[in-house]
Amino acid sequence: MKAIHHVLTVAASPEQIYGALSTLEGLTGWWTTRVSGDAQVGGVIHFTFDGEFDPEMKVTALEPGSRLTWESVGGPMNWDGSTFEFTLEQTLAGTLVRFWQRYGRPLADDAFGIYNYNWGYYLESLRLFCETGRGKPFEASERARASGD
């Protein structure tokens, strides 16, 4: 199966980046402004975007300051059975962030290209959020907020 893999250096501590990845408040700073659910192991996080793309991720592993993983349990059909992993490694320049999305089903090349591009955008948003306090998350509309949980 296909997998997306991105690697970036962020001028922030692993603990700071881990907070942006592992808390509902942190996730709203860089991915989408509408996040709800349970961010503990076994919990499900609901991410609201406009339209039909509203992923639900089950938290499968949390290793403070170093690693977290999710499993797609709802949302985009192309993501059924996908796993998502972030690892963090302290370096002299900051933190090396490694991201993988491993697909659980066959995926068309165009869809893969769209998801790969979008992850690049949002990982840059994560970098900006951790370095400056201001990322570029998707701004969920009032309609999406009103219909969310």
Stockholm file with secondary structure:
# STOCKHOLM 1.0

chainA/1-149         MKAIHHVLTVAASPEQIYGALSTLEGLTGWWTTRVSGDAQVGGVIHFTFDGEFDPEMKVTALEPGSRLTWESVGGPMNWDGSTFEFTLEQTLAGTLVRFWQRYGRPLADDAFGIYNYNWGYYLESLRLFCETGRGKPFEASERARASGD
#=GR chainA/1-149 SS CCEEEEEEEESSCHHHHHHHHHSHHHHHTTTBSEEEECCSTTCEEEEECSTTCCCEEEEEEEETTTEEEEEEEESCGGGTTCEEEEEEEEETTEEEEEEEEECSSCCCHHHHHHHHHHHHHHHHHHHHHHHHSCCCCBCCCHHHHHHCC
#=GC SS_cons         CCEEEEEEEESSCHHHHHHHHHSHHHHHTTTBSEEEECCSTTCEEEEECSTTCCCEEEEEEEETTTEEEEEEEESCGGGTTCEEEEEEEEETTEEEEEEEEECSSCCCHHHHHHHHHHHHHHHHHHHHHHHHSCCCCBCCCHHHHHHCC
//
